[in-house]
Amino acid sequence: MSETPASEGMGPEESMGSSRSHHRNRKLVVIGAIALVLVAGTALAGSLTSGSRSGAATTVGSGDSCFIVQDVTWNDGTTDPEMTWQAATDAASAKGFRLPTMDELRAMLTQRASLNVNGNYWSSESKSANMAYHMDLSAAGDGEIVYLVKDGTLHVRPVVDCSS
């Protein structure tokens, strides 16, 4: 079988019913789908970051190690959403909060019942460019320090320093 010149739209690796315009259309569909996912993600992040700061606040610790754990009611109605690490960092920052450090998560572990936390929560601390630490604050959680890829989703409980 002889090869058809590329200028005629068929190459040796393409099937008989295939054409350049078909491949171009398929690429446009894929690009359109990616754009739709990005727009939907931006809309979701926008609804989460514009939540109310008026939720319950619990002071943990004292002196220099004092911080406030904030219940934030997000616009989607949740108080304990799951987000990627970057979305969580951005959402907390947009409200004047931050993600807790590992030490703060350990302190939260001792008060998990009064804080009404249950599950795995992001820490502000990164292990690498693609990984961040988190802690299981559920009733079965033992305070083990673990990490996950930042694209994974975990719970978010923002904090602020007592002096803020």
N, C-alpha and C positions, 0 to 999 in steps of 0.2 A: 504494500500500500504506500503510495507516495504522499509526502507531506504537503499540505496546502499552505501557501505563503501566508504569513501573519497578516499581511495587508488585506486579505480577503475575510478576516474575522474568525478563521478556524486555525488552531494550532494543533500539533500532534497530541497534546495532552488533553484536549477538550473533546467532549462527546459530540456525536453528530448533530444533536439538537441544540447545541450550545452556541452562543454568540457573544461577542463583546458587549453588546448593549444589555444582554441578559445578565452578565456578570456585573456590569455597571449598576443596573437596577438593583441587584441583590446587595451590592455594597451600599447603595443609598438607603435601602431598607434597614440594614444593620446600623448605619450611622444614625438614621432617624430613631431607631429603637434605643440606642445609647443616649441620644439627646433627651428622649422622653424619660428615661430612668433618671438622668441628671436633674431634669426639671422637677420630677416628682420628689426626688430626694431633697432638693432645695426647698420645696414647699413644705415638706414634713419638718425639716430642720427649722424653718421659719415659724411653724406653729408651735414647736417645742420651745424655742428660745424666747418666745414672747409671753411666757407665763407670768403669773402673779408672784410677787415676793412676800405675800401676806400669809403664807402657811405657818404652821406651828414651828417654833424654833426651840431647840434644846441646847443648853450650855453644857459642855463637857470639859472636865479638867479645871484648872485654876492657874492664875499667874501667867507666866510665859507660855505654858502649854495649854492655855484655854482656847477653845474654838466653839463655834456655834454650828450645830447641825440643823440645816434648814429644810423643812418640808415645803417644796415649791409645787404649786398647782399649775401645770402647764396648760396651754390653751386647748389641748386635746382632752383635758379632764383628768389626766393621770398625775399621780404624785410620785411615782416610782418607775419612771420609764426605763426601757432598755435602749441604749444607743451605742454607736461605735465610740472609741476613745476620743477621737477628734471632735465628733459632734457633741459629746458630753463636755469636753473642755470648752468648746465654743459656747454652748448653751449656758453653762455655769458662769462663764466670764461675761456674757451679755447681761446677766442679772446682778453682776457685782460679786459673784461667788467664785469659788474654785473647787476643783476635785480635792478630796482629802489625801493627805500623805499616808504612808503605810502605818506610821505611828498613830495617826488619828483613826485609821480604820481599826487598829488594835484596841484603842480606847472605846470606839463604837461597839466593838464586839462584846465588851463587858457590860454594855448598856443596851444591847440589841432589843430586848423586850420593850423597854420604855421608848426607844427610838422607832419601834415598829418597822424594823428592817428585816428582810428575809431574802436571801439570795447572794449572788456574787456582785460585788461593787467595785467599780474602777477606782484606782489610785491615781494620783497626779504623777506618780513616778514611772518613768520609762526604763525598760530593761535594755532596749535598743531602738533604732529608728522605727522598727516595725512591731515591737512588742512592748506591752505595758503590764505593770503588776496589778493584781486585784486580790480581794479576800472574800471568802465565803462567810457571810454574816447570818446564815440560817441557823436554826436551832442545832443542827448537826455540825455546823462549822466549828473548826478548832483553831482558827487563826493562822492556818498554813498560808505562807506567802507563795503565790503562784503567779503565772503570767500567761497572757493570751495575745494573739495578733491584734493589733489595734483596729482592724476591720471587723472583728467580732463584736457582738453586742452584749453588754452587761448593764446592770442597774446603775443608776446615778443618784447620789445623795450629796448635793453641794454643801460646802461649809464656808464659813467666813471666820476670820480671827476675831476674838472678843474685843480687841481694840478698834475694830472697824466700825 
